[in-house]
Structures are given as C-alpha cells and as structure tokens.
Amino acid sequence: MSSATHIPPTDAATSLHAAQAARARQVRRTRLFLLAPALGIIGIFGLFPLSIALVYSLLEPGTYGGVEWVFSFDAYVQFLFERDIFDDTLAFNSAYLQIFGRSFGLAITTMIGTLMLGFPVAYFIAARPPEQRNFWLFAITLPFWTNLLIRTYSMLLIVRDEGFVNLMLMKIGIISEPLEMLYTDGAVLAGLIYSYLPFMILPIYASLEKFDFSLLEAGHDLYASRTQVFRHIIVPITRPGIIAGCVLVLIPALGAYITPELLGGGKKLMIGNLIALQFGSGRNWPFGAAAALILMAVVLIALLVSLRAGAPKEGGHG
C-alpha cells in the first residue's frame, strides 16, 4: 500500500475532535439563534419592568408623584415601621402586614374553596363519555368569554341588599330583612372563587382525562373503602393537576384588584389595591414598587416550597 494514502492515527483523531468541536459550536449558535426571540421577549417584558420596579423601590418618592433620584431604603422600612414626623423615630406599624395577611388569607381560602368545588366537577366531567366531555368543558369556560369586570359586577348584583340571594331568602321566609353581604370579606371571597374556579377545574380534569376507572373497581374488589380508594388511587394520580390548579389560583388571587375593589368597596384592601393606591392618590411610587417586589419574593418562595413538596421522592416506594 502506498504511504501517500496512509493517515497517521493521531492526525485522524485530531481531525475527528476538530470536526466534533465545530459541530458543537454550530449547534450552540443555532440553539442561541432560535432562543433569541424568546429571550428578548422575557428580557423586554419581564426582566426590564422588574428592574425598573427594583430601582424605583430604592429611591425617594416625589412630592407630586414619581421619584426623586436619591438612594433610600425608606420604602422597605415603611413596610414595617412608621417614622415620626417630629423626632424622626421609628415605631412598629402592622397596617401593611394586616393587608398582606388578609390577602394571603383570602387567597388561600380561595384556593381551598376552588379545590373543594373544582375537584368533584373535574371528576364528573372526566367520568362522562368522551362525546359529552366537550359540552361540559364548554360550559366551564363559557364565563371567560366575558370580561372579568363584567363578571365581577354581575356578582355584585347578586350579593347586594336587593340582589338575587337576599330576594330569594326573603321570599322563602328564611330572613325578614336583607343580609349585609356586600362590601365584606365574604363577598370578596365569593367573587374570587367564582373568578378563578375554572383555573382549578381544568388542570385536575387534564390529570383525570386518561384515568383508567377500572382501577377503582379493582380497589373495591380488594375490599378498600371509598376513602382508601380516594386517598391511595385518585389523589396520587391527580396530584400534578391539584398542584398546578392551586398555583394557578393562588398567585392571581393574591394580586387581585377588581374583585376586592368592587365587592369590597375599597374597605377591604388587598395587596393589588394597596399597590395601585401607592401609584395613584398615595403618590408613593417607591413604596408601591417595594410592595410589589415583596409580594413577588413571597410568591416565589411559596412556589419553590410547593414544587419541592410535590416532587416525587427518589427511591420512594408506593
């Protein structure tokens, strides 16, 4: 064999490594090119507004709104303390903590209420014949065809003193005078549950859609009670849908603005109303930005905890 056609092994290996490296660089460039639009959208509509909020939260409020470009942590101090106008001392103020506490209480109660109502509905839809499921899904999503403001105002007409609920209760003789339901935490809670119930139903239904209902019969054949079947068969299968539904309900309920504004009458402030108030008549943009960032931080921590709790444990046995 001619020596001119012989390629040393070391040169062949070097050429192979060079070709592999060039291929890897090309793949990385292609991947970056394809990701660039998504990264740009995230940066422009996500990170950039958050950066503005972070910068504003570290400045001083302007006299007539806006900010003064003077570095200050007063917006975060104001969340827990109130500064005396005479001697400039700080005193603990729980007003904003109470608003955050009310917001988390209503949001968590909304999450539990939608779960209690949404799980049976999702199970009912999943148990229907396939040709009937689309109708029930259509009925669930139909309210979303109208604006949230219109739906919330409709709830206001139902729970007001001359609303449907009071009229029906008085007509059947349960009460003699209208119940004061409007502008209460109960009215806000009812509005939140009504607004976010589909967010709980749809993820749970997605988990139940492919469920093999013969497993329930097998459980009963093994003398398991209904409670045991529910705990050991249905709940584990629907756990991803339950977690997704809880997240989808809890986060928007925490930042709800229209529902507490209309059904709470401005008397039952939630975090969304507090933030809007600071950017409006309060003219305290730094504190509004700080409140939004504090809310975001708390929600992120709660999400991380829920994801870790919902993640399957390695090496675990059913």
PyMOL commands that set and color helices and strands:
alter all, ss='L'
color gray80, all
select helices_A, chain A and resi 3-5+9-57+74-77+95-127+130-145+148-159+164-171+185-208+214-221+226-254+258-263+271-279+285-310
alter helices_A, ss='H'
color red, helices_A
select strands_A, chain A and resi 60-61+67-68+81-83+90-92
alter strands_A, ss='S'
color yellow, strands_A
deselect
rebuild
show_as cartoon
